[in-house]
Amino acid sequence: MPFVYRDGVLCAEQVPLDSIAQRFGTPSYVYSRAAIEGAYREFTAALAGRDAMVCYSVKANSNLAILALLARLGAGFDIVSGGELARVLAAGGDPRKTLFSGVGKSEAEIRLALEKDIGCVNVESEAELERVASIARLLKKRAPVALRVNPDIDARTHPYISTGLQENKFGVAHADAERIYLRAVRMPDLEVVGIGCHIGSLLLDAAPYVAAAERLMVLVDRLEAAGVRLRHIDLGGGIGIRYKEESPEPIAAFVRGALAALGRRGHKLIVDPGRSIVGNAGVLLTRVEYVKPGNTRSFLVVDAAMNDLIRPPLYGAWHEVRPVREAEGAAAATVYDVVGPVCESADFLAKERRIAAREGDLLAILSTGAYGMSMSSNYNSRPRAAEVLVDGQAAHLVRRRETPGELFALERIPA
């Protein structure tokens, strides 16, 4: 376990979290290198002996130190913007092992991707197919492309993170895919290299994932019979983690199901995990500013806020909250809402939690390694948190806290 109590103090690997707060302040995101490596190796172990590639989904956590760590382990990357491509390159990632997904790629982003010899552009509409071809023609290149196919499989997850149904904006319709592929292979500026899908996030059961893979295989066989030769099959990511009482099937169960769906087909298998690699590898470290008792609700007002962690107000997401120092009896456990200083009623990090805490105490909000810092903002002109990567007994500052002046450094007052 990356975060455990040692002598009554919650630690990241071998480093007490209170020492991290003393060195780097709060709020801070703290990540465990060992946990990230361990989760990545679960995928590579399950895929051993198969032509496969793990492409980390950069949107989950895009800190350069984490991207560099995964690049050194051999990971590819799944990106959704030109900014994420720039991050991958800055971290030493291989553009040829990078997939560019997303429904709204601009001309500038597609040009950059092709100029950097990206591994594949995952096309999500016919209009995008035309745009990629026209840019490739101008650059005198053949653009490597795959279609993201919407398999119309219900991921049985939160509607905001379900992506594989007909009403979702992502991908091309399953019924249109064969026609679009037959068109794409006749376009001289395109090189059709693969096919992909992604049905949603927080999958706890492998069955929908496997069902999407099986449906995709039927389409692959039809395309092969029509003369469309594909090199890779990308089954996306979305594997869930434990936040509260969930019991997600192990990563190996998802991979085994995918491999069974592929059968004897010789295509390279690509998976695009994000949350399942970094989610439980991080905590948000925050300090109690005030204890505020009330008649109907009592509050712990902390120095982290919804701008640091938007998941609870956005999704109603549940994150476990632990005191950094175990209570010694002086502070009786009380039911609190854990809230921040942002001027919104939605500014909460946790509701109705029994916690023993006093003013000045440190709390750790668990399972925030994914979609924590990457979704943070400067709302209320709040500098974003610091980020710390722990490696055994060492704690490295991998992103310093912003200063207030940096928040408006790009702004100008007209003369």
Secondary structure, DSSP 8 states (H G I E B T S, - for coil): --EEEETTEEEETTEEHHHHHHHH-SSEEEEEHHHHHHHHHHHHHHTTTSSEEEEEEGGG---HHHHHHHHHHT-EEEESSHHHHHHHHHTT--GGGEEE--S---HHHHHHHHHTT-SEEEE-SHHHHHHHHHHHHHHT--EEEEEEEE------S-GGGB-SSTTSSSSEEHHHHHHHHHHHTT-TTEEEEEEE---BS-B-SHHHHHHHHHHHHHHHHHHHHTT---SEEE----B---SSS-----HHHHHHHHHHHHTT---EEEE--SHHHHGGGEEEEEEEEEEE--SS--EEEES--TTT--HHHHH-----EEESB---SSS--EEEEEE-SSSSTT-EEEEEEEE---TT-EEEE-S-SSSSGGG---GGG----EEEEEETTEEEEEE----HHHHTTT-----
